[in-house]
Amino acid sequence: MKKLFLASLLLAVGTICYADVKLVSGNLKALTNKGEYAYVEIDWSKAKVVEFDRSGNVEKNRGSIDAYNKSQGSDWVRDWPSVKRFITNCTAWEKYPGRACFNRKNKNGVLITVNPEVWRAYQNCKDEDEREDMKDHCIWVNPSKAKYKFVLTVNQVDMGSGTASAFGVGVSSGGAIINGKLQLIEISTGKQLASMTVNQCKGYGNYSQRTRLMDVVVGEIFGDLTDLLP
């Protein structure tokens, strides 16, 4: 009972300010346009799985995500495609108690909807639980109507630790950490409107790997993006 109460408490509190997303070129003025949509693509293809020390230096290098998943077992390999869809899908959350999601913070500007991959997966998915998981709480607009897209390129990811989450003192114990870059692109022209660095963005700790990764992407990287608006 105490563990369940603690888990609920951790999910209820606001996002921790570990995120470090910095604008390095262009501007985000386009995101203030109400009535427009964007979607998110996340490129994990070149990401290295690492473990950071307390100073943010790489303590261990575990190779590519594919190599890391294989080292964890066949179920990790099997589940990775659905984990990626889940994380991307959650960037389109319209509301979620206790989380600083982009759409809730930027409700008078551009809203994030699901991306084409998630949209197609939903149409083809026969698993009702996964279908509901993809659609629940989201801005569910056909991505063909989106004017912009965000491309998050993950260069390094510390997957965090479920064990540390269980026994850690703070809500960040065991949280995942991401380094990379984020671009805002106008879809029709392919023009890059803004480029941002993503440095040591850390989310909540949790038993679940997909929840740890989701939290750092949704709660930290995109949750804090509105702070950069003009």
C-alpha atoms as an extended CHARMM CRD file, in Angstrom:
* protein
*
       230  EXT
         1         1  MET       CA              0.0000000000        0.0000000000        0.0000000000  PROA      1               0.0000000000
         2         2  LYS       CA              2.8030000000        2.4320000000        0.8930000000  PROA      2               0.0000000000
         3         3  LYS       CA              4.5240000000        1.7510000000       -2.4310000000  PROA      3               0.0000000000
         4         4  LEU       CA              1.2890000000        2.3860000000       -4.3520000000  PROA      4               0.0000000000
         5         5  PHE       CA              0.7310000000        5.6300000000       -2.4580000000  PROA      5               0.0000000000
         6         6  LEU       CA              4.2940000000        6.7590000000       -3.1380000000  PROA      6               0.0000000000
         7         7  ALA       CA              3.9870000000        5.9560000000       -6.8400000000  PROA      7               0.0000000000
         8         8  SER       CA              0.7600000000        7.9590000000       -7.0440000000  PROA      8               0.0000000000
         9         9  LEU       CA              2.3790000000       10.8660000000       -5.2430000000  PROA      9               0.0000000000
        10        10  LEU       CA              5.3340000000       10.9150000000       -7.6070000000  PROA      10              0.0000000000
        11        11  LEU       CA              3.0660000000       11.0140000000      -10.6340000000  PROA      11              0.0000000000
        12        12  ALA       CA              0.9830000000       13.8050000000       -9.1650000000  PROA      12              0.0000000000
        13        13  VAL       CA              3.6910000000       16.3670000000       -8.5330000000  PROA      13              0.0000000000
        14        14  GLY       CA              4.9250000000       18.8290000000      -11.1750000000  PROA      14              0.0000000000
        15        15  THR       CA              7.7740000000       18.2470000000      -13.5880000000  PROA      15              0.0000000000
        16        16  ILE       CA             11.2830000000       18.6060000000      -12.2130000000  PROA      16              0.0000000000
        17        17  CYS       CA             13.4290000000       21.3090000000      -13.8050000000  PROA      17              0.0000000000
        18        18  TYR       CA             16.2540000000       19.1510000000      -15.1130000000  PROA      18              0.0000000000
        19        19  ALA       CA             15.5450000000       19.9490000000      -18.7590000000  PROA      19              0.0000000000
        20        20  ASP       CA             18.0770000000       21.9620000000      -20.7240000000  PROA      20              0.0000000000
        21        21  VAL       CA             16.6300000000       22.7590000000      -24.1460000000  PROA      21              0.0000000000
        22        22  LYS       CA             18.3140000000       25.7500000000      -25.7650000000  PROA      22              0.0000000000
        23        23  LEU       CA             17.4410000000       27.5970000000      -28.9500000000  PROA      23              0.0000000000
        24        24  VAL       CA             20.5600000000       27.8650000000      -31.1210000000  PROA      24              0.0000000000
        25        25  SER       CA             19.1130000000       29.1740000000      -34.4030000000  PROA      25              0.0000000000
        26        26  GLY       CA             15.8460000000       30.4970000000      -35.8510000000  PROA      26              0.0000000000
        27        27  ASN       CA             12.8050000000       31.1790000000      -33.6760000000  PROA      27              0.0000000000
        28        28  LEU       CA              9.6050000000       29.5310000000      -32.4420000000  PROA      28              0.0000000000
        29        29  LYS       CA              7.2120000000       32.3360000000      -33.3640000000  PROA      29              0.0000000000
        30        30  ALA       CA              5.2630000000       29.9630000000      -35.6390000000  PROA      30              0.0000000000
        31        31  LEU       CA              4.1280000000       28.0020000000      -32.5670000000  PROA      31              0.0000000000
        32        32  THR       CA              2.0080000000       30.9480000000      -31.4250000000  PROA      32              0.0000000000
        33        33  ASN       CA             -0.3750000000       30.5370000000      -34.4080000000  PROA      33              0.0000000000
        34        34  LYS       CA             -3.6890000000       29.2550000000      -33.0890000000  PROA      34              0.0000000000
        35        35  GLY       CA             -5.5300000000       26.7160000000      -35.2120000000  PROA      35              0.0000000000
        36        36  GLU       CA             -2.4220000000       25.0690000000      -36.6710000000  PROA      36              0.0000000000
        37        37  TYR       CA             -1.0250000000       21.6210000000      -35.9210000000  PROA      37              0.0000000000
        38        38  ALA       CA              2.3750000000       19.9820000000      -35.6770000000  PROA      38              0.0000000000
        39        39  TYR       CA              3.4940000000       16.4150000000      -35.1130000000  PROA      39              0.0000000000
        40        40  VAL       CA              6.6100000000       14.8240000000      -33.6730000000  PROA      40              0.0000000000
        41        41  GLU       CA              9.1000000000       12.4160000000      -35.1960000000  PROA      41              0.0000000000
        42        42  ILE       CA             11.7680000000       10.8510000000      -32.9840000000  PROA      42              0.0000000000
        43        43  ASP       CA             14.9210000000        9.4730000000      -34.5750000000  PROA      43              0.0000000000
        44        44  TRP       CA             16.5020000000        6.8120000000      -32.3560000000  PROA      44              0.0000000000
        45        45  SER       CA             18.5310000000        5.2340000000      -35.1640000000  PROA      45              0.0000000000
        46        46  LYS       CA             21.9550000000        6.6000000000      -34.2180000000  PROA      46              0.0000000000
        47        47  ALA       CA             21.4010000000        6.8210000000      -30.4730000000  PROA      47              0.0000000000
        48        48  LYS       CA             23.9660000000        5.3220000000      -28.1270000000  PROA      48              0.0000000000
        49        49  VAL       CA             22.7950000000        3.8360000000      -24.8510000000  PROA      49              0.0000000000
        50        50  VAL       CA             25.0040000000        5.1120000000      -22.0560000000  PROA      50              0.0000000000
        51        51  GLU       CA             25.0890000000        5.5250000000      -18.3070000000  PROA      51              0.0000000000
        52        52  PHE       CA             25.9030000000        9.0160000000      -17.0590000000  PROA      52              0.0000000000
        53        53  ASP       CA             27.6120000000        9.7380000000      -13.7690000000  PROA      53              0.0000000000
        54        54  ARG       CA             26.4640000000       12.5070000000      -11.4240000000  PROA      54              0.0000000000
        55        55  SER       CA             28.5070000000       15.0680000000      -13.3610000000  PROA      55              0.0000000000
        56        56  GLY       CA             26.8760000000       14.1830000000      -16.6760000000  PROA      56              0.0000000000
        57        57  ASN       CA             29.8880000000       12.3440000000      -18.0390000000  PROA      57              0.0000000000
        58        58  VAL       CA             29.5500000000        8.9730000000      -19.7690000000  PROA      58              0.0000000000
        59        59  GLU       CA             30.3890000000        6.2760000000      -17.2410000000  PROA      59              0.0000000000
        60        60  LYS       CA             29.4250000000        3.2710000000      -19.3920000000  PROA      60              0.0000000000
        61        61  ASN       CA             28.6890000000        2.8290000000      -23.0850000000  PROA      61              0.0000000000
        62        62  ARG       CA             26.2370000000        0.0490000000      -23.9360000000  PROA      62              0.0000000000
        63        63  GLY       CA             26.1830000000        0.4930000000      -27.7180000000  PROA      63              0.0000000000
        64        64  SER       CA             23.2090000000        1.0060000000      -30.0070000000  PROA      64              0.0000000000
        65        65  ILE       CA             19.6160000000        0.6590000000      -28.8330000000  PROA      65              0.0000000000
        66        66  ASP       CA             19.2430000000       -2.5540000000      -30.8370000000  PROA      66              0.0000000000
        67        67  ALA       CA             22.3350000000       -4.0160000000      -29.1650000000  PROA      67              0.0000000000
        68        68  TYR       CA             21.1250000000       -2.8760000000      -25.7580000000  PROA      68              0.0000000000
        69        69  ASN       CA             17.6640000000       -4.4040000000      -26.2490000000  PROA      69              0.0000000000
        70        70  LYS       CA             19.1950000000       -7.7160000000      -27.3430000000  PROA      70              0.0000000000
        71        71  SER       CA             21.3000000000       -7.7570000000      -24.1970000000  PROA      71              0.0000000000
        72        72  GLN       CA             18.1360000000       -7.3120000000      -22.1060000000  PROA      72              0.0000000000
        73        73  GLY       CA             16.2080000000      -10.1680000000      -23.6930000000  PROA      73              0.0000000000
        74        74  SER       CA             13.8730000000      -11.0780000000      -26.5640000000  PROA      74              0.0000000000
        75        75  ASP       CA             10.8750000000       -9.3360000000      -24.9840000000  PROA      75              0.0000000000
        76        76  TRP       CA             12.7530000000       -5.9900000000      -25.0830000000  PROA      76              0.0000000000
        77        77  VAL       CA             13.4540000000       -6.4950000000      -28.7930000000  PROA      77              0.0000000000
        78        78  ARG       CA              9.8120000000       -7.4240000000      -29.4110000000  PROA      78              0.0000000000
        79        79  ASP       CA              8.3880000000       -4.4790000000      -27.4660000000  PROA      79              0.0000000000
        80        80  TRP       CA             10.6620000000       -1.7080000000      -28.7630000000  PROA      80              0.0000000000
        81        81  PRO       CA              8.4840000000       -0.7370000000      -31.8010000000  PROA      81              0.0000000000
        82        82  SER       CA              5.4210000000       -0.3040000000      -29.5690000000  PROA      82              0.0000000000
        83        83  VAL       CA              7.4940000000        1.5600000000      -26.9660000000  PROA      83              0.0000000000
        84        84  LYS       CA              8.6280000000        4.0400000000      -29.6460000000  PROA      84              0.0000000000
        85        85  ARG       CA              5.0350000000        4.5450000000      -30.8310000000  PROA      85              0.0000000000
        86        86  PHE       CA              3.8590000000        5.0710000000      -27.2680000000  PROA      86              0.0000000000
        87        87  ILE       CA              6.4780000000        7.7460000000      -26.5580000000  PROA      87              0.0000000000
        88        88  THR       CA              5.7890000000        9.6170000000      -29.8080000000  PROA      88              0.0000000000
        89        89  ASN       CA              2.0490000000        9.3290000000      -29.3190000000  PROA      89              0.0000000000
        90        90  CYS       CA              2.2410000000       10.8260000000      -25.8340000000  PROA      90              0.0000000000
        91        91  THR       CA              3.6770000000       14.0760000000      -27.2340000000  PROA      91              0.0000000000
        92        92  ALA       CA              0.1370000000       14.6110000000      -28.5930000000  PROA      92              0.0000000000
        93        93  TRP       CA             -1.4620000000       14.4920000000      -25.1370000000  PROA      93              0.0000000000
        94        94  GLU       CA             -4.1780000000       17.0770000000      -24.7000000000  PROA      94              0.0000000000
        95        95  LYS       CA             -4.2740000000       16.7830000000      -20.9410000000  PROA      95              0.0000000000
        96        96  TYR       CA             -2.8730000000       14.5850000000      -18.2330000000  PROA      96              0.0000000000
        97        97  PRO       CA             -3.0990000000       15.3520000000      -14.5020000000  PROA      97              0.0000000000
        98        98  GLY       CA              0.2080000000       16.4020000000      -12.9860000000  PROA      98              0.0000000000
        99        99  ARG       CA              2.1740000000       16.6170000000      -16.2320000000  PROA      99              0.0000000000
       100       100  ALA       CA              3.2810000000       19.7730000000      -18.0130000000  PROA      100             0.0000000000
       101       101  CYS       CA              2.4600000000       18.5280000000      -21.5240000000  PROA      101             0.0000000000
       102       102  PHE       CA              3.0110000000       20.8650000000      -24.4790000000  PROA      102             0.0000000000
       103       103  ASN       CA             -0.6310000000       20.9930000000      -25.5990000000  PROA      103             0.0000000000
       104       104  ARG       CA             -1.8940000000       22.0050000000      -22.1930000000  PROA      104             0.0000000000
       105       105  LYS       CA              0.7130000000       24.7690000000      -21.8960000000  PROA      105             0.0000000000
       106       106  ASN       CA              0.3320000000       26.0250000000      -25.4950000000  PROA      106             0.0000000000
       107       107  LYS       CA             -3.4700000000       25.7310000000      -25.7700000000  PROA      107             0.0000000000
       108       108  ASN       CA             -3.7360000000       29.1040000000      -27.5190000000  PROA      108             0.0000000000
       109       109  GLY       CA             -1.1530000000       28.2530000000      -30.1780000000  PROA      109             0.0000000000
       110       110  VAL       CA             -0.0260000000       25.3460000000      -32.3520000000  PROA      110             0.0000000000
       111       111  LEU       CA             -1.0970000000       21.9640000000      -30.9860000000  PROA      111             0.0000000000
       112       112  ILE       CA              0.7390000000       18.6680000000      -31.3880000000  PROA      112             0.0000000000
       113       113  THR       CA             -1.2560000000       15.8570000000      -32.9700000000  PROA      113             0.0000000000
       114       114  VAL       CA             -0.2720000000       12.2630000000      -33.6470000000  PROA      114             0.0000000000
       115       115  ASN       CA              2.3290000000       11.6350000000      -36.3420000000  PROA      115             0.0000000000
       116       116  PRO       CA              1.7880000000        9.6040000000      -39.5510000000  PROA      116             0.0000000000
       117       117  GLU       CA              3.4110000000        6.4600000000      -38.1100000000  PROA      117             0.0000000000
       118       118  VAL       CA              1.1030000000        6.4090000000      -35.0990000000  PROA      118             0.0000000000
       119       119  TRP       CA             -1.8950000000        7.2380000000      -37.2890000000  PROA      119             0.0000000000
       120       120  ARG       CA             -1.1390000000        4.2890000000      -39.6050000000  PROA      120             0.0000000000
       121       121  ALA       CA             -0.3920000000        1.9770000000      -36.6770000000  PROA      121             0.0000000000
       122       122  TYR       CA             -3.7650000000        2.8180000000      -35.1500000000  PROA      122             0.0000000000
       123       123  GLN       CA             -5.5940000000        1.9950000000      -38.3740000000  PROA      123             0.0000000000
       124       124  ASN       CA             -3.8360000000       -1.3870000000      -38.6160000000  PROA      124             0.0000000000
       125       125  CYS       CA             -3.6780000000       -2.3590000000      -34.9470000000  PROA      125             0.0000000000
       126       126  LYS       CA             -5.8850000000       -5.2830000000      -33.8950000000  PROA      126             0.0000000000
       127       127  ASP       CA             -4.9680000000       -5.0850000000      -30.2110000000  PROA      127             0.0000000000
       128       128  GLU       CA             -7.7900000000       -3.0910000000      -28.6040000000  PROA      128             0.0000000000
       129       129  ASP       CA             -5.7150000000       -2.2350000000      -25.5340000000  PROA      129             0.0000000000
       130       130  GLU       CA             -2.9170000000       -0.7790000000      -27.6580000000  PROA      130             0.0000000000
       131       131  ARG       CA             -5.4580000000        1.0820000000      -29.8160000000  PROA      131             0.0000000000
       132       132  GLU       CA             -6.9250000000        2.7440000000      -26.7460000000  PROA      132             0.0000000000
       133       133  ASP       CA             -3.4360000000        3.4060000000      -25.3960000000  PROA      133             0.0000000000
       134       134  MET       CA             -2.5360000000        5.2340000000      -28.5930000000  PROA      134             0.0000000000
       135       135  LYS       CA             -5.6920000000        7.3520000000      -28.7250000000  PROA      135             0.0000000000
       136       136  ASP       CA             -6.4310000000        8.1210000000      -25.0790000000  PROA      136             0.0000000000
       137       137  HSD       CA             -6.0780000000       11.7850000000      -24.0140000000  PROA      137             0.0000000000
       138       138  CYS       CA             -4.5810000000       12.8450000000      -27.3570000000  PROA      138             0.0000000000
       139       139  ILE       CA             -5.1910000000       15.5450000000      -29.9320000000  PROA      139             0.0000000000
       140       140  TRP       CA             -6.3590000000       13.0940000000      -32.5830000000  PROA      140             0.0000000000
       141       141  VAL       CA             -6.2350000000       15.0610000000      -35.8490000000  PROA      141             0.0000000000
       142       142  ASN       CA             -5.1280000000       13.5070000000      -39.1360000000  PROA      142             0.0000000000
       143       143  PRO       CA             -1.4240000000       14.4480000000      -39.3960000000  PROA      143             0.0000000000
       144       144  SER       CA             -1.9250000000       15.3360000000      -43.0620000000  PROA      144             0.0000000000
       145       145  LYS       CA             -3.4340000000       18.5720000000      -41.7300000000  PROA      145             0.0000000000
       146       146  ALA       CA             -0.2880000000       19.4850000000      -39.7990000000  PROA      146             0.0000000000
       147       147  LYS       CA              1.6900000000       22.5180000000      -40.9610000000  PROA      147             0.0000000000
       148       148  TYR       CA              4.8150000000       21.8250000000      -38.9120000000  PROA      148             0.0000000000
       149       149  LYS       CA              6.7670000000       18.9220000000      -37.5480000000  PROA      149             0.0000000000
       150       150  PHE       CA              9.2880000000       18.5260000000      -34.7660000000  PROA      150             0.0000000000
       151       151  VAL       CA             12.2050000000       16.1740000000      -35.3510000000  PROA      151             0.0000000000
       152       152  LEU       CA             13.8690000000       15.0150000000      -32.1630000000  PROA      152             0.0000000000
       153       153  THR       CA             17.1880000000       13.2930000000      -32.8540000000  PROA      153             0.0000000000
       154       154  VAL       CA             18.4370000000       11.2820000000      -29.8880000000  PROA      154             0.0000000000
       155       155  ASN       CA             22.2320000000       11.0460000000      -29.7450000000  PROA      155             0.0000000000
       156       156  GLN       CA             22.6600000000        9.5790000000      -26.2590000000  PROA      156             0.0000000000
       157       157  VAL       CA             20.1390000000        8.0170000000      -23.9040000000  PROA      157             0.0000000000
       158       158  ASP       CA             20.5560000000        6.7710000000      -20.3680000000  PROA      158             0.0000000000
       159       159  MET       CA             17.5940000000        4.4050000000      -20.0060000000  PROA      159             0.0000000000
       160       160  GLY       CA             17.3940000000        4.9730000000      -16.2640000000  PROA      160             0.0000000000
       161       161  SER       CA             16.7850000000        2.2850000000      -13.6740000000  PROA      161             0.0000000000
       162       162  GLY       CA             13.6060000000        0.6950000000      -12.3940000000  PROA      162             0.0000000000
       163       163  THR       CA             15.4750000000       -0.5070000000       -9.3250000000  PROA      163             0.0000000000
       164       164  ALA       CA             16.7140000000        2.9930000000       -8.5120000000  PROA      164             0.0000000000
       165       165  SER       CA             13.1670000000        4.2690000000       -8.9950000000  PROA      165             0.0000000000
       166       166  ALA       CA             11.8690000000        1.7790000000       -6.4760000000  PROA      166             0.0000000000
       167       167  PHE       CA             14.3600000000        2.5920000000       -3.7510000000  PROA      167             0.0000000000
       168       168  GLY       CA             15.4190000000        6.1650000000       -4.5850000000  PROA      168             0.0000000000
       169       169  VAL       CA             14.5720000000        9.0740000000       -2.3320000000  PROA      169             0.0000000000
       170       170  GLY       CA             13.7520000000       11.7240000000       -4.9680000000  PROA      170             0.0000000000
       171       171  VAL       CA             11.2810000000       11.6190000000       -7.8630000000  PROA      171             0.0000000000
       172       172  SER       CA             14.1930000000       11.7950000000      -10.3110000000  PROA      172             0.0000000000
       173       173  SER       CA             15.8470000000        8.6220000000       -8.9990000000  PROA      173             0.0000000000
       174       174  GLY       CA             16.3390000000        6.2480000000      -11.9060000000  PROA      174             0.0000000000
       175       175  GLY       CA             14.9590000000        8.7140000000      -14.4500000000  PROA      175             0.0000000000
       176       176  ALA       CA             15.9820000000        8.4610000000      -18.1040000000  PROA      176             0.0000000000
       177       177  ILE       CA             18.2980000000       11.1200000000      -19.5890000000  PROA      177             0.0000000000
       178       178  ILE       CA             18.4900000000       12.2720000000      -23.2060000000  PROA      178             0.0000000000
       179       179  ASN       CA             21.0450000000       14.2870000000      -25.1910000000  PROA      179             0.0000000000
       180       180  GLY       CA             20.3960000000       15.3060000000      -28.7860000000  PROA      180             0.0000000000
       181       181  LYS       CA             18.8360000000       18.0080000000      -30.9210000000  PROA      181             0.0000000000
       182       182  LEU       CA             15.3350000000       19.2240000000      -31.7500000000  PROA      182             0.0000000000
       183       183  GLN       CA             14.2520000000       20.9100000000      -34.9760000000  PROA      183             0.0000000000
       184       184  LEU       CA             11.0330000000       22.6930000000      -35.9440000000  PROA      184             0.0000000000
       185       185  ILE       CA             10.3400000000       22.2570000000      -39.6730000000  PROA      185             0.0000000000
       186       186  GLU       CA              7.6680000000       23.6900000000      -41.9780000000  PROA      186             0.0000000000
       187       187  ILE       CA              6.3630000000       20.5890000000      -43.7370000000  PROA      187             0.0000000000
       188       188  SER       CA              5.3220000000       22.1040000000      -47.0960000000  PROA      188             0.0000000000
       189       189  THR       CA              8.6930000000       23.7400000000      -47.7570000000  PROA      189             0.0000000000
       190       190  GLY       CA             11.0430000000       21.5900000000      -45.6810000000  PROA      190             0.0000000000
       191       191  LYS       CA             12.4170000000       24.8110000000      -44.1980000000  PROA      191             0.0000000000
       192       192  GLN       CA             13.9690000000       24.5840000000      -40.7400000000  PROA      192             0.0000000000
       193       193  LEU       CA             12.3940000000       27.3030000000      -38.6200000000  PROA      193             0.0000000000
       194       194  ALA       CA             14.3110000000       26.5980000000      -35.4260000000  PROA      194             0.0000000000
       195       195  SER       CA             17.0430000000       24.3520000000      -34.0830000000  PROA      195             0.0000000000
       196       196  MET       CA             17.5630000000       23.5000000000      -30.4200000000  PROA      196             0.0000000000
       197       197  THR       CA             20.0730000000       21.5130000000      -28.4240000000  PROA      197             0.0000000000
       198       198  VAL       CA             18.8310000000       18.9430000000      -25.9130000000  PROA      198             0.0000000000
       199       199  ASN       CA             21.3180000000       18.5130000000      -23.0890000000  PROA      199             0.0000000000
       200       200  GLN       CA             20.9680000000       16.2570000000      -20.0390000000  PROA      200             0.0000000000
       201       201  CYS       CA             17.1650000000       16.2870000000      -20.0560000000  PROA      201             0.0000000000
       202       202  LYS       CA             16.0610000000       14.0280000000      -17.2210000000  PROA      202             0.0000000000
       203       203  GLY       CA             12.6000000000       12.7400000000      -16.3490000000  PROA      203             0.0000000000
       204       204  TYR       CA             10.8670000000       10.9760000000      -13.4720000000  PROA      204             0.0000000000
       205       205  GLY       CA             11.9270000000        7.5870000000      -12.2280000000  PROA      205             0.0000000000
       206       206  ASN       CA              9.5160000000        4.7040000000      -12.7870000000  PROA      206             0.0000000000
       207       207  TYR       CA              9.4640000000        0.8900000000      -12.8250000000  PROA      207             0.0000000000
       208       208  SER       CA              8.6320000000        0.9100000000      -16.5530000000  PROA      208             0.0000000000
       209       209  GLN       CA             11.2570000000        1.7180000000      -19.1780000000  PROA      209             0.0000000000
       210       210  ARG       CA              8.6890000000        3.1340000000      -21.5840000000  PROA      210             0.0000000000
       211       211  THR       CA              7.2800000000        5.4060000000      -18.8750000000  PROA      211             0.0000000000
       212       212  ARG       CA             10.7720000000        6.6720000000      -17.9930000000  PROA      212             0.0000000000
       213       213  LEU       CA             11.4920000000        7.4730000000      -21.6380000000  PROA      213             0.0000000000
       214       214  MET       CA              8.0460000000        8.9700000000      -22.1760000000  PROA      214             0.0000000000
       215       215  ASP       CA              8.4210000000       11.2750000000      -19.1960000000  PROA      215             0.0000000000
       216       216  VAL       CA             11.7250000000       12.7700000000      -20.2710000000  PROA      216             0.0000000000
       217       217  VAL       CA             10.3810000000       13.4020000000      -23.7950000000  PROA      217             0.0000000000
       218       218  VAL       CA              6.8910000000       14.6440000000      -22.8710000000  PROA      218             0.0000000000
       219       219  GLY       CA              7.4480000000       16.2170000000      -19.4630000000  PROA      219             0.0000000000
       220       220  GLU       CA             10.9120000000       17.6590000000      -19.9410000000  PROA      220             0.0000000000
       221       221  ILE       CA             11.7870000000       18.2690000000      -23.5890000000  PROA      221             0.0000000000
       222       222  PHE       CA              8.3560000000       19.2070000000      -24.9510000000  PROA      222             0.0000000000
       223       223  GLY       CA              6.9040000000       20.2130000000      -21.6050000000  PROA      223             0.0000000000
       224       224  ASP       CA              9.4770000000       22.9730000000      -21.2490000000  PROA      224             0.0000000000
       225       225  LEU       CA              9.5330000000       23.9910000000      -24.9230000000  PROA      225             0.0000000000
       226       226  THR       CA              6.9260000000       26.7070000000      -24.3980000000  PROA      226             0.0000000000
       227       227  ASP       CA              9.4120000000       28.5310000000      -22.1570000000  PROA      227             0.0000000000
       228       228  LEU       CA             11.3380000000       29.3700000000      -25.3470000000  PROA      228             0.0000000000
       229       229  LEU       CA              8.3970000000       31.0120000000      -27.1380000000  PROA      229             0.0000000000
       230       230  PRO       CA              8.7890000000       34.7120000000      -27.9750000000  PROA      230             0.0000000000
